[in-house]
Amino acid sequence: MKERSELIAYLRGEIVGPSVSMCEPEVIEFKEGIFRDEKPLRRGALAWRPTPEADLEEVLFFDRESPHRKYGAGLLHPRSSDEFLTPDQQAVLAADNVGVDSASPDSDDDETAEDEEEKADVIADLPSSRAEGSEHDFDVTSPDMRRPSSMAISVCLHLPSDGSLVVRLPRFRRFQWQQSSDRPFAVNGRYEQAGRIVMLDGFARPAVPLWRRTPAVGPETEVRFSGQLLRTLSPQKESVAGASSAGPRLRVDVFARELPRQPDHYIVTVVLRNEKATKTRKESEDATLFQTYFEVLVEGGSILPYPESHRPFDHLDAEEQSLALLYRDSATWAIGHGCAAGWDEAPGVDPTVVYADVFPAFETPSMTPDVTDRSGDVIALRMRDLSTLPDDGTGVIWDALESLVSEYDTWVQARRSEAESLADRFTEVADRHLAQCEESLSRIRGGLQLLRTDADVRAAFRLANLSMLLQQIATKHLRKRSIDWDRNRQCAGPSTIGDSPWNVFARSNEGSAIGRWRAFQLAFLLLQLEGIARPDSPDREIIDLIWFPTGGGKTEAYLAVMAFLMWHQRLLMGRETDGPLRDGTNVLMRYTLRMLTTQQFQRAASLICAMEYLRRHPTSHADVSRCTGQRFSLGLWIGGDGTPNNNARAKQALADYKSDKVRGNPLVLTECPWCRTEIGRCRKGRASQWQLAGIAETSEGPRLYCVDGSCEFGREKPSTWLPVEVIDERIYASAPSLVIGTADKFAMLAYRPEAGVIFGRRFEHGEAVQVHQPPSLVVQDELHLIAGPLGTLYGLYESVIERLCTSGEGASRIVPKIISSTATIRGAEDQTLALYARIAPKTGKSNVRLFPSPGLQMGDSFFGVYARLPGGALDSGRLYLGIHASNYGSILTAQVRLYSAALCRPAAFAPEARDPWWTLLAFYNSIRELGGAKTLLDSDIRARLKFLQNRESVPDAARRKLVVTGGAHEPTRRARSST
């Protein structure tokens, strides 16, 4: 994670300081506070040594940028108050444009500097003294929240009278997110103004200001408070020795409150104040503490978890109790006032030091689905092996499936034993969790038993595994092929020779990383078998909710369930002679955002092509010959802004696409889902001529096919073209096996009677006739997005959709199986009850089951565990930064500084390491905020990025430039889905 730590260091250097330059600084010397510079147009970084033996310190000089303008967080200003200011003076202090780079950084005419000067004049007019409160006042706030003069942290301690509370103010600190080889950050510094005289042709130009950093505290600065003093519960105040009389005058205040009925246990608030009173602008700047940092530790005592809630445990709701159990080893050890409180220990380890952090970073543990058995071997079964599962129920493949169930059984029993040692308040919650695990175990075991006894289930399971393997080969093994115009044949064709997933499979050349089931994916498939194959099973009524971190493989898990269902329906159809057919729409897959829909559409298309390939080649697998029915197909059913609603609109959209009036393919697919040959426009001869490749105009409307004539889906006959439909009119003509749609599309059901084909109904002689079985599986992805007003409307439509997907009446009524995935489980039970109204018979609550079921710790549900390094330490996870840059005075300025730095630094990474950091992805809560940020990207951020690259002396060829047409993209409803 070298690049990540370098990027964070650069961000901290720009927001908090000191700067972390991308090049080595040049060391300079001062004579009587003046630096005589022989380089008139100097760029790059400068540093100096306050004393010969001192460490290098930062020098700010470029474009006269002062530390007060540059740094937005971690400042402790001299004490001041605006309570006596006139309204006009207060308006100046609260001005939203203070600190915003309103002019180009390369310009000497900087209006922001004038704002700063005006503000400094206001501060200089403040009274030199203020009324002090009572000696026992407990106040950790600053009178001026824009320019705080104090910050604090509160911590819970066990501190006997012979112990000591120690507050340290070091000069350097290496933060947890840094690499062990990284240079520690300088903290607790101040800046003093000096001069720079530029020598030009032997003549000295007038001096211009620059600022040089010096330490504000001594080398080993600490303040001690004895436990005996804290027992008095009176405020304790100790001055901090400074490195310069002109710098800040710091004081540490300690306020202790004793916990009731717990001797020597205290809640202690440690406050660091800048007590310096200043009258002039220069005094104020010299006396400001930058990069503020202090840490608290206890000698002869210990730091205790900070009390977070006054509610008794039995007053918490069920979800809060579950979270308390799962996170019982994680605690809040301190809280910050005007800053964050930090500690470096892993969950379950008591910290010995807590600290005030003005640039907090928190790394969440990374979950891994790669779990091991009792022998330490990773539990993984191969799709290739499972596609040949023997009918006799014996052999190594069956043993591997049994081993998966056995390992989970052993884990559950071990958690039962562990639960006996839990605190009494957790007993009931632990029993509830383990009961859910045992229910999951029972359902998985039931699925395995059904696999043994039902030949159709076994055949569908084998075919689903083979289909998933071919899908993974197509999406992960093959490489996308571009297309070129063949002048001899006067048509477009692939630029290179390709391959097919089936050929790769036949050669056993997919590699070891492809076609491996993670334990939770295969367990989830087994869990669903009975509910899918047995419509009368109680499992059919259960809503299964998958909750797993991004990248864990949720999509593969429910794609496998879909493949199993569609194959199982075709196997049953081969034995039936009457009733509605089973080769209509089998699965509805729904999303709330069109952008998510088109992303998943590509992967689902590869699966459908794999299934259709097998159907067309009955000899490819012994079980395929038993399947009947029409082709497997996929339909994308979203709004007209995403895909054309009818053939006429499709033809016009394609004409606009061909004439270069629109950028994206209106038929969505950009490559063949089977062989990955490009689909779209191909330049024909002259630069202004384009030809559509992979899109054919037919009497039935535009159709998609593969440009490669040797591909299974690129031959001459339309019957062999891609089984993918994106035009509503064609979807209604032939119901796809899998329909992927958005929630808003279902509002059209009342206005489009022909859409009834998705639910197996067609109008014949003016009456609706059930020609096909309705969909028996509904997959709702991103369930957490269906909340608020959208959820209210969605719940109304859901009752209609479920009724359309239900077959039979009374005791023979068969409802669809519902599977959902979510990014958050908070309130999931109430949400699913409101949406689906499925009630569990025993509890009377929502009939929803979370998978994987939680155990006793968040870091271990058997199917997902915290990822660890070989030594046992937690592996790297997602890292979150907190930024509160109050000195900028505007959130817009904070965005400009942060985004510019985040865009600048990755350009200096090695080309092969840039990709994860190159794109800046920003989310906003409203269109108004989004519009403001878009304006900043088109103006202020571009100017600030230019300023940073000038300052860093980045060569023109290596500079990153944001152009208005391609620099920022807005994936919202205001932008076309196809672009």
Salt bridges, closest charged atoms under 4 A:
GLU6 OE2 - LYS2 NZ 2.70
GLU6 OE1 - ARG905 NH2 3.46
GLU14 OE2 - LYS70 NZ 3.90
GLU14 OE1 - ARG944 NH2 3.92
GLU14 OE2 - ARG951 NH2 2.53
GLU26 OE1 - LYS39 NZ 3.61
GLU26 OE1 - ARG42 NH1 2.77
ASP37 OD2 - ARG42 NE 2.77
ASP37 OD2 - ARG196 NE 2.97
GLU57 OE1 - ARG213 NH1 2.82
GLU58 OE2 - LYS70 NZ 3.84
GLU65 OE2 - ARG944 NH1 3.08
GLU65 OE1 - ARG951 NH1 3.93
ASP101 OD1 - ARG69 NH2 3.52
ASP101 OD2 - ARG897 NE 3.26
ASP101 OD2 - ARG944 NH1 3.51
ASP106 OD2 - LYS946 NZ 3.39
ASP110 OD2 - ARG69 NH2 3.17
GLU132 OE2 - ARG79 NH1 3.23
GLU135 OE2 - LYS237 NZ 3.91
GLU192 OE1 - ARG190 NH1 3.46
GLU192 OE2 - ARG212 NE 2.65
GLU222 OE1 - ARG168 NE 3.68
GLU222 OE2 - ARG224 NE 3.10
ASP253 OD1 - ARG251 NE 2.76
ASP253 OD2 - ARG273 NE 2.64
GLU275 OE1 - ARG79 NH1 3.65
GLU275 OE1 - ARG251 NH1 3.66
GLU285 OE2 - ARG281 NE 3.40
ASP286 OD2 - LYS282 NZ 2.79
GLU295 OE1 - ARG173 NE 3.97
GLU299 OE1 - ARG224 NH1 2.73
ASP314 OD1 - HIS315 NE2 3.88
ASP317 OD2 - ARG826 NH2 3.49
GLU319 OE1 - ARG826 NH1 3.31
GLU320 OE2 - ARG311 NH2 2.90
GLU320 OE2 - ARG826 NH2 3.90
ASP344 OD2 - ARG173 NH2 3.06
GLU363 OE2 - ARG4 NH2 2.78
ASP370 OD1 - ARG518 NE 3.78
ASP391 OD1 - ARG458 NE 2.71
ASP391 OD1 - ARG462 NH1 2.89
GLU402 OE2 - ARG452 NH2 2.93
GLU407 OE2 - ARG374 NE 3.15
ASP409 OD2 - ARG445 NH2 3.12
GLU418 OE2 - ARG328 NH2 3.46
GLU418 OE1 - ARG415 NE 2.89
ASP431 OD1 - ARG416 NH1 3.13
GLU438 OE2 - ARG416 NE 3.14
GLU439 OE2 - ARG849 NE 2.89
ASP454 OD2 - ARG534 NH2 2.68
ASP456 OD2 - ARG575 NH1 2.21
ASP456 OD1 - ARG626 NH2 2.45
ASP499 OD2 - ARG507 NH2 2.58
GLU510 OE1 - ARG384 NH2 2.96
ASP539 OD2 - ARG443 NE 3.32
GLU541 OE2 - ARG813 NH1 3.96
ASP544 OD1 - ARG443 NH1 2.93
ASP544 OD2 - LYS817 NZ 2.72
GLU556 OE2 - ARG603 NH2 2.61
GLU576 OE2 - ARG582 NH2 2.77
ASP583 OD1 - HIS772 NE2 3.15
GLU612 OE2 - ARG615 NH2 2.75
GLU612 OE2 - ARG616 NE 2.95
ASP623 OD2 - ARG462 NE 2.78
ASP623 OD2 - HIS621 ND1 3.50
ASP623 OD1 - ARG626 NH1 3.99
ASP641 OD2 - ARG594 NH1 3.86
ASP660 OD1 - ARG681 NH1 2.77
GLU671 OE2 - ARG676 NE 2.76
GLU700 OE1 - ARG703 NH1 3.27
GLU700 OE1 - ARG730 NH1 3.43
ASP708 OD2 - ARG481 NH2 2.79
GLU712 OE2 - ARG616 NH1 3.33
GLU712 OE1 - HIS617 NE2 3.51
GLU712 OE1 - ARG715 NH2 3.48
GLU725 OE2 - ARG631 NH2 2.81
GLU725 OE1 - ARG730 NE 2.69
ASP728 OD2 - LYS745 NZ 2.63
ASP744 OD2 - ARG594 NH2 3.02
GLU782 OE1 - HIS784 NE2 3.47
GLU798 OE1 - ARG590 NH2 2.94
GLU802 OE2 - ARG813 NH2 3.82
GLU802 OE1 - ARG838 NH2 3.51
GLU809 OE2 - ARG803 NH2 2.50
ASP938 OD2 - LYS934 NZ 3.48
GLU952 OE2 - ARG951 NH2 3.47
ASP956 OD1 - ARG959 NE 3.65
GLU970 OE2 - ARG974 NE 2.58
